[in-house]
Amino acid sequence: MSFISVSEDSHFPLQNLPYGVFSTKENPKHRLGVAIGDYILSLPEIKHLFRGPIMSQHSHVFDEPTLNAFMALGQDAWREARHNIKTLLSANETTLRDDVTLRHKAFVQQKEAVMHLPAKIGDYTDFYSSLDHATNCGVMFRSKENALVPNWKHLPVAYHGRASSIVPSGTPIRRPLGQTSTSPNSPPLFGPCKLLDFELEMAFFVGPPSTLGHPVSMADAEKHIFGMVLMNDWSARDIQKWEYVPLGPFTAKNFGTTISSWVVPMDALKPFLTSNYKQ
């Protein structure tokens, strides 16, 4: 239980505590925060309360305008910070609960905040990892009999996307223009996309980087994954069908990718971990 009132249907109970970047009309500076109920806990305002062996030495990361520096500290730092925040928000912890002045500075109502991208995204990789999704797209672009390409069941099919048009949820997306082909015997036509599609996906943020030329083992992968967001990889299907051979989509994808503003830590998701069905 938290001393902050949290409704039963809230996405932000004490068990979640996702990280995000926000600003307000009164203070346009981008700040790191944690969602709890209808509020945001501003981390710069409470950084002096991080007294663990790691975060007491690195509390300056909470003054940054993105999560990058905090994510780079690694799993031990993330867990220590999460434990600290969870303790401070607990109903029986007086440090923050009974400090009226600090509470007034540290808590912002979510309805008064503007959310921003949680991190500076230098690159991202788009994995084609769902059997159902790959099959549906394969039927759309080829045929039911040839839906999956031969390599799909043997390797993690993926391509590098572009990071420049990743935007936070709620950002308007403009319908793209591009070439489409209606007949193999006719030249392509240029115009607005007529088959705009969405893809509900999960995206994860990587914290500590890997070393160039050194693979990350499956056993060590979770040490690099900070947390997850919902993602909508908007897709112009009619444009994609014409342009994706041989190097993959271009105009059909690069006009926008939307992600949710709150990054849910992996430790918050662990209680719900389950095996995927066999693919």
Secondary structure as UniProt FT lines:
FT   TURN            8..9
FT   TURN            14..16
FT   STRAND          19..24
FT   STRAND          31..36
FT   TURN            37..38
FT   STRAND          39..42
FT   HELIX           43..46
FT   HELIX           47..49
FT   TURN            53..54
FT   HELIX           55..58
FT   HELIX           59..63
FT   HELIX           68..71
FT   TURN            72..73
FT   HELIX           75..89
FT   TURN            91..92
FT   HELIX           94..97
FT   HELIX           100..106
FT   STRAND          107..109
FT   HELIX           110..112
FT   STRAND          113..116
FT   STRAND          124..127
FT   HELIX           131..141
FT   TURN            145..146
FT   TURN            150..154
FT   STRAND          158..161
FT   TURN            164..165
FT   STRAND          166..168
FT   TURN            169..170
FT   STRAND          177..180
FT   TURN            184..185
FT   STRAND          189..192
FT   STRAND          196..197
FT   STRAND          200..206
FT   TURN            212..213
FT   TURN            218..220
FT   HELIX           221..223
FT   STRAND          225..232
FT   STRAND          235..236
FT   HELIX           237..243
FT   TURN            245..247
FT   TURN            251..255
FT   STRAND          257..259
FT   STRAND          263..265
FT   HELIX           266..269
FT   HELIX           270..272
//
